[in-house]
Amino acid sequence: MDFNEQNKSRRKFLRNLGLAAPAVIAGSGVILEGCSSPEGGSGAKVKVLTADHKLVEVEVAGIAANKESADKSYLTKRGRKGLEGKKFVLVVDLGKCKNARKCMDKCQAVHQLRPDQHHLNVLLMKDSEHTSPYFMPKHCQHCDNPPCVKVCPVDATFKRSDGIVLIDNERCIGCRFCIAACPYTARSFNWYEPIDAEKYKDVPYDIEKNVPQKKGTVTKCTFSADCLREDKLPYCVSACPNGVYYFGNLYENAVTNGTTGETVSLSDLLAENSAYRLMEDLGTAPSVYYLPPKNRALIPDIENDNSKKI
C-alpha cells in the first residue's frame, strides 16, 4: 500500500470513529473528537483517540488538567533556553555596602523564601587580624564551569547559554548532591513547606523565578532570570539603595549600576578597581566579580556590634 492509500485508509478509520476533525491536546497524547468539547457540569465526557490508537472516554476536567500541564511545560521549556547574545555578569562594590539588606528582603519576598532561607546573604567579613571588617553580599556565582550541574543525576540543575545556572524543582528529587558540590554554599534545601504555600498553590511553576517553591527540593539565586527576559535589572540590584551592584552583558562590555542607573565599561570598572572573583583557583569561572572594599563609607564595628562612618 502506497503513502496516499495509507492516508485514505487512516481518514476512513477516523471517520468511522466519529473523529473526522481531530485536534491534539498538547502534551496529553490524546486526540479530541471535533474542535470543541461539550459544555456542562461535572461528569461531561468526550471521546479521544490515544497515542496507541484506542478509543476512550475522558472527563472534560481531565482535558483542562492536560491544558494546565501544557502551560507549565511551556514556562519550563522557555526557561531552559538562554537569552540570545547575552552572557550576564554581576559586579559587587564591597566599599559601598552598608548592610542595608534591602536586596535580601526583596529577594526573599519575590522567591517565596522563609525568613531563614537566602538566595543572597550579606556576610560580615574580616580578612585578617589587622585589617578592617567589611560587608560582603554573596550570591550564587553562576559559574561557567559549575560543579553542581555535573553531579545532578536528573538534569534538574543546568546552565543556560547566557551563563545563568538554574534549578527545575519539577525535576529535583532532593538528593542534595548539588549542595555538596557547590564550593560557594550558594544552595539551600526546602526542609519545610514554603512560606505562603496556599497563596501560590494555583500559580504555574516558573523555572526562571523558581516559584512556587516546593518542599523537598533545592533552591538558589536565579540571577532574576524572569526580570532579564523583560530587559529589567535583577530584583536585588534594583532594590539596593547604596549603589553596590552593577549588572550587565559581558558581550557588550557594559554594566549598569542599580542605584544610579549609570552604565559603564565593564572592563574598565574591573581593571581600575582591581576586581577579583571568589576561589578562581578551583576553575569554576564565576560570573560574579568583586571590587575590593576601599574608600568605605562604613566600617563595621565587630566588638560593639554596630558600624561607624568614615
ABEGO torsion letter per residue (X at the ends): XBAAAAAAAAAAAAAAAGAABBBBBBGAGBBBBEABBBBEBBGBBBBBBBAAGBBBBBBAAAAAAAAAAAAAAAAAAAAABBBBGBBBBBBBBAAABAGAGAAAAAAAAAAGBBAABBABBBBBBBABAABBBBBBBBBBAGBABBAAAAABAAGABBBBAAGBBBBBAAABAGAGAAAAABAAGABBBBABBBBGAAAAAABBBBAAAGOBBBBGBBBBBAGGAAAAAAGBBBAAAAABAAGABBBBBAAAGBBBBAAAGBBBBAAAAAAAAGBBBBGAAAGAGBABBBBBBBGBABBBBAAAGBBBBX
